[in-house]
């Protein structure tokens, strides 16, 4: 059976695209059909393969890696096709699991926001306050009391706007959050669930790291290479540029693991779940450095994009030229972010109830469970799904 299985590594060594023409298989040639080769699908493929399960992994995109896919562009610069992905986690289990497939390059992410002519650290810290208001707050206590003086009590905190205003006041809200949020979500912060900004990360120190997690690092040879290593197993067959719907008639496997959008799976029976989409304009410039940080946010409503990323900061690559991407949020297109509003959660719950009736399908990942997850959370979710599958298989055997 495994003779015709082309693993990711073999495809690459043979110079084949990871999209060999799809070959019809007899019914149930595999134990699992996994839809989506992002972190959710790939981790489950790897785990199941190592316990002897035969896995057919497909993705409708022409590559593995899902949204974390990175590749060298025409100038030879490593870029993230779907926007900047920075790995960070507090989970030792997730970090050590991924370390089987990559070595790491230590990397601490920093973000600046362009306000007028100034570039100020985000999250708001003491440097941000000093720069914006021309102050000289020299210690944490001074910064804390300044921030407290800006906060404006809101009686009933209902929306994202209420959260921010109650913590940092109207001026900081308008300067950093209002325009950015409107562009990002296509909604005013007053229309967004308070959970979107459950806590505004402000700091009274001058620590300008974007994340504070214990583990902050980038895969030394990029995310795609990490995925190639993860999926390099003879029990895994990979087909890219293949929508799972093309396989439905073939009954390729008795069980499906689905990491695409759950509402697509059920053919939008209750109507489409709202997602926010993104568009990236990638450019390569004849200069070594373009901006002073990996990411510069543009909160102003007068600028159409939300942020600019310069990839060499993330990858550590040394190159005489540099590649950047402009990021635009939009309503239509590939689903990127589930939109966190109570009515959308209610709609998702209806799909979740349908999903519970399908013992043959497991829904995972950001789109399968309609939840904004970071990479480490998706890996954690996939590892725990695997443990449950493995335990229930062991119980069935024992019974
Ligand atoms: P995906 O990576 O989206 O994979 C799902 C796959 O399913 C896709 O490849 C899709 O093509 C495939 N698929 C869908 N439908 C079908 C179908 N019908 N047939 C076949 N295949 C199908 N997380 C971080 O930890 N740090 C970051 O810095 C970070 N930055 C981000 C920046 C952006 C712009 C975005 C959008 C997300 C970011 N994330 C970040 C989150 C991260 O991208 C996700 O946590 C992770 O990629 C989710 O993995 P997944 O497998 O659930 O989904």
Boltz pocket constraint, residues with backbone or C-beta under 6 A from the ligand:
constraints:
  - pocket:
      binder: B
      contacts: [[A, 35], [A, 36], [A, 37], [A, 38], [A, 39], [A, 40], [A, 41], [A, 58], [A, 59], [A, 60], [A, 61], [A, 63], [A, 65], [A, 66], [A, 67], [A, 68], [A, 82], [A, 83], [A, 84], [A, 85], [A, 86], [A, 87], [A, 88], [A, 242], [A, 243], [A, 244], [A, 245], [A, 259], [A, 260], [A, 261], [A, 278], [A, 335], [A, 336], [A, 337], [A, 364], [A, 365], [A, 366], [A, 367], [A, 373], [A, 374], [A, 375], [A, 376], [A, 378]]
      max_distance: 6.0
